[in-house]
Amino acid sequence: MKITRRRFNKTAIAAGTLLAAGGPAALAGPAGVIKRPIPSTGEMMPIIGLGTNRYGVGESADERAPLREALSRFHEWGGTLIDTAPSYRTSESVLGDLMGELGIRDELFVASKIDKKNPAEVDSQMTGSQRKLQTESFELMQVHNVRYWQTSLPVLREWREKGLVKYIGITTSRSSQYEELEMAMKAEDMDFVQLNYSLEQRESAQRLLPLAADRGMAVIINRAFGGGRIFEAVGDQPMPDWVKELGITSWAQFLLKYALSHPAATLAIPGMTKARHVDDNFGAAHGPMPDAALRSKMEAFYDAL
């Protein structure tokens, strides 16, 4: 039987169950959430953000209700960065509506993306994102999947000069784009880079994560749970006793703490469409992080599965 997050979350110990039931009140709450600085400005960011590529639903209340609850809970925890893109179907429009209903736009750090070649098309795409997200400006605008970065970044800088974009960056989620991403990171001054990194997918740690640190770029980790194999590999087995010192109460927290403990990592953006996922993931934003020795132990544990 295929192992999903829903299934192996049942293996969480009692403290994890309490967390899911109690939300922010079950831990130290927003005040206890770990924050890290954006290198270019020093602005502090909670280390858990919200990935929204599954927010592309329709307009019915039934479809949107769990997403509204998840976004509300994310805000309760003190989360700020929400990451979206025009290519995530209706996600921008859904988020625009939900932020408006909840009245929380001004307290969020909105990040979207562009993937057009012609400067006029880039400009038009960002104007469309303004309309869908119901916002005049963006905290972060990113070149999506390293596409047309040479022609896109000048447009992003123009928007930044106008006060419509605060930070600029570039993204990938696949190793086949690493060479191009490295080229862009060396050639351009950017505030953020977003890339995939997990126990399953560690290749970005070889060159890109150290390069981001050297270049003073904040790092957004996507795909911290890998490509799905992790859940199947772990199955129903209990977590090892040696992770308890980190306050880990679920496998999702195990995986997030590994990714977030890389010295170059600023925050991770797991996809969260249910409030219980938000509660679980924010458990990784509290307590100590693995040191180098414990990270090696986590890698050996996973590799032996």
Summary of the structure (lengths in Angstrom):
residues: 305
radius of gyration: 18.7
end to end distance: 17.0
largest distance: 55.9
contacts: 1042
relative contact order: 0.16
helix: 50%
strand: 14%
